[in-house]
Each structure stands twice: as C-alpha cells, then as structure tokens.
Amino acid sequence: MSTNLNTLASDAQQGDQEALEEIVRQIQDRVHHLAMRMLVNPEDALEATQEILILVITKLSTFRGDSAFQTWVYRVAANYLLSEKK
C-alpha cells in the first residue's frame, strides 16, 4: 500500500490530479480514525480530518520521499492534532 501511495504522491507532485484524488481517498479513513482517537468528539474529528487533508494537499510539495508517504501523512496529522488539543 505505501509503495502505491509513494508512487501516487510522486505523480501528484508532478501535477496528476487523479493521483491526488486517489491519495485523499486512500488516506481519509486512516486520518479520521487517528483524529477520533486523539480528539474523541466526532464533530471535532471530522473537522480536523478535513483540515488535515487540506494540509496534506497543500504541503505535498514538501514530501521528499525520505520515509513512506503514509508515515509523512501520519506526522502531518499528528502534529496538527497535537496543536489542536492544546
């Protein structure tokens, strides 16, 4: 799965809109699950999920491939959620 996500991320960085849409489809449930675990409130988790997905899309150019794309997404999500909990 992460190899596929890494390939999609590379394609999306080159401007492939379908790859970007597929990334969002593949990561949204995992991001939402993490948001639910950290925030508990379903409405807060849903809002945070949307914000995180926007962050992933807008910051995609900063993904360098040093780690699996899924790991990078997890860090983006965790950092956002930790700042929201404060």
N, C-alpha and C positions, 0 to 999 in steps of 0.2 A: 504494500500500500504506500509506504513512504517513498519508494523509488518512483512510483507513479506520481505522487504528489510533487516530488522533486522535479520531475520532467514537466509536469503541468506548470509549476512555478517558473521554470526557465522559459517555457513557451509564453506564459502570461507576461513575463518581464519583456519579452520581445513584441508585445502588443496583441497577442492572441486572446481575443475577447471570450471565445468559447472555453479556453483553458481557465481563464479567470472565473467564469461562471461555474465550471466543474470544481474548482478549488473550493469555492463557497459551499457548494452542495456537499462536498466530502467532509468539510471541517465543521459545519454549523452545529451538528448534533453533539460533537465532542466538546465544542466551545460552550454550548448551552449546558451540558452536563457539568462541566467544571464550574460555570457560573452558579448553577444551582447548589453545588456542594459548598461553595465559598460564601454565597450571599443568602441562601435559604429561601428568601422571598421570591416566589415565581415571577412577579411583575418586575422586580429589580433584576432578576437573572435574565429575563427576556430583553430588557432594555440594554443591559450590559453586553449581551450576546450581539445585538445589533451594532453597538459601539465598537466592539472588538472586531467584528467582521469588517467594518469600515476602516479601522486601523490597519488590519491585515492588507486590505486592498490598497490603501494609500501609502503604506510603508513597504510594499512588496519590493520596491527597487532596492531597499536596504538589505534584503536577504542575499547573502553571499554564497550560500551553499556549504558553509563550514560544518554544519550539522544537518540532520534530516529536516525537511521543511516542517514536518509535524512538531518537532522539538522547538523550532523557531516560533511557530504559532502558539504553542503552549507557553513560551516565555512572554510573548506579547500579551496573551490573555491573562496570565498570572500577574504580570506587572500592572496591568490595568485594574484587575480585580483587587489587588492589594491596595492600590491607591484609592479605590472606591470605598473600601472598608474603613479607611481612616476617618 
